[in-house]
């Protein structure tokens, strides 16, 4: 609902469906595979592009985001119940990436930031 409200409020309905889907995949990944808080950030870039970033507390960059752009990704087996979300992000976004932020000095995970960009 947050993504829909933000994009509609800024007249960006042409990219709404893909941004909603990809954001849902990344937020779900953070919720299912990490402990602790997570956050979402939407940023307008030049040329009508939108960057969506999702931060969570795990420093681990998951597959397929740990592969460079253009690398061949192995799809999840047909019988698997998961493992397709971030592959979907890689296939539908115009750009994507991730940064491990390591661990903080108190031993808690500083986390990672995964992001993608979509343009008109």
FENSULZI-V787107 format. One record per backbone hydrogen bond with DSSP energy under -0.5 kcal/mol. CO is the residue of the C=O (numbers start at 0). NH is the residue of the N-H. If there is no record, write none. Layout:
CO:NH
CO:NH
//
This chain:
0:4
1:5
2:6
3:7
4:8
5:9
6:11
7:10
11:14
12:15
14:18
15:19
16:20
17:21
18:22
19:23
20:24
21:25
22:26
23:27
24:28
25:29
26:30
27:31
28:32
29:33
36:56
38:54
40:52
42:50
44:47
45:48
48:44
49:117
50:42
51:115
52:40
53:113
54:38
55:111
56:110
59:61
61:64
61:65
63:66
67:70
72:74
76:79
83:87
84:88
85:89
86:90
87:91
88:92
94:116
96:114
98:112
101:109
101:110
103:106
107:103
110:100
110:101
111:55
112:98
113:53
114:96
115:51
116:93
116:94
117:49
//
